[in-house]
Amino acid sequence: MLHSISYLISGIVLFSMTVFPTGVLQADDTTATLHGAVVEAESHEPIEAATVSIAGQEASTETERDGSFIFNELNLGEYTLIVTAEGYDEKEVEVSLQSSEKEVIIELQPAY
C-alpha cells in the first residue's frame, strides 16, 4: 500500500512538472508591453492628447497629460507607430518588440 501511494505521488509530481515546468503558471513569453511618451522635439515638454496608432491594426491610444501611452499584450515582432497631434507634424516610428517590455520616447516637430 505504501508503494502505491508513493507511485501515485510521484506520478502527480511528474505530471505537474510536465504541465507547469516551474510549478506555477507563467505569463506568455510571446507578448509584450509597449509604453512611452510623446514629447515636443525642442523643449521635451509632454504632448497631451496625441494619438498613437499601430499601422495595419485597429489599436490606437491617446496620450495622457504627461504624454505617456501604453499598449499591452502585443505579439513580439516589428511595428510601425503613427503619431499625430494637433499643431505637430505626423511621425512614423519603427519599433521592434523582442522582449516583454519596450519603452520609446517619440519627439514631434511643431507644424509651421
HURAUR-V268327 format. One record per backbone hydrogen bond with DSSP energy under -0.5 kcal/mol. NH is the residue of the N-H (numbers start at 1). CO is the residue of the C=O. E is the energy in kcal/mol with one decimal. If there is no record, write none. Layout:
BEGIN
nh=NH co=CO e=E
nh=NH co=CO e=E
END
This chain:
BEGIN
nh=5 co=1 e=-2.0
nh=6 co=2 e=-2.2
nh=7 co=3 e=-2.6
nh=8 co=4 e=-2.2
nh=9 co=5 e=-2.6
nh=10 co=6 e=-2.3
nh=11 co=7 e=-2.5
nh=12 co=8 e=-2.3
nh=13 co=9 e=-2.5
nh=14 co=10 e=-2.6
nh=15 co=11 e=-2.5
nh=16 co=12 e=-2.6
nh=17 co=13 e=-2.1
nh=18 co=14 e=-1.6
nh=19 co=15 e=-2.5
nh=20 co=16 e=-2.7
nh=23 co=20 e=-2.2
nh=31 co=28 e=-1.0
nh=32 co=74 e=-2.7
nh=33 co=100 e=-2.2
nh=34 co=71 e=-2.8
nh=35 co=33 e=-0.5
nh=35 co=102 e=-2.7
nh=36 co=69 e=-1.9
nh=37 co=104 e=-1.7
nh=38 co=67 e=-2.1
nh=39 co=106 e=-2.9
nh=40 co=45 e=-2.8
nh=41 co=108 e=-2.8
nh=44 co=40 e=-2.1
nh=47 co=38 e=-2.6
nh=48 co=46 e=-0.6
nh=49 co=63 e=-1.5
nh=50 co=47 e=-0.7
nh=51 co=84 e=-3.0
nh=52 co=50 e=-0.5
nh=52 co=61 e=-3.0
nh=53 co=51 e=-0.5
nh=53 co=82 e=-2.7
nh=54 co=59 e=-2.2
nh=55 co=53 e=-0.6
nh=55 co=80 e=-3.0
nh=57 co=54 e=-1.9
nh=61 co=52 e=-2.2
nh=63 co=50 e=-2.6
nh=64 co=68 e=-2.3
nh=67 co=64 e=-2.2
nh=69 co=36 e=-2.0
nh=71 co=34 e=-3.0
nh=74 co=32 e=-2.8
nh=76 co=30 e=-2.0
nh=77 co=97 e=-1.7
nh=79 co=95 e=-3.0
nh=81 co=79 e=-0.5
nh=81 co=93 e=-3.3
nh=82 co=53 e=-2.7
nh=83 co=81 e=-0.5
nh=83 co=91 e=-3.2
nh=84 co=51 e=-2.3
nh=88 co=85 e=-2.1
nh=89 co=109 e=-2.8
nh=91 co=83 e=-2.2
nh=93 co=81 e=-2.5
nh=95 co=79 e=-3.1
nh=97 co=77 e=-3.5
nh=97 co=95 e=-0.6
nh=98 co=96 e=-0.8
nh=102 co=33 e=-2.2
nh=104 co=35 e=-1.8
nh=106 co=37 e=-3.1
nh=106 co=104 e=-0.5
nh=107 co=105 e=-0.5
nh=108 co=39 e=-2.7
nh=108 co=106 e=-0.5
nh=111 co=87 e=-2.4
END
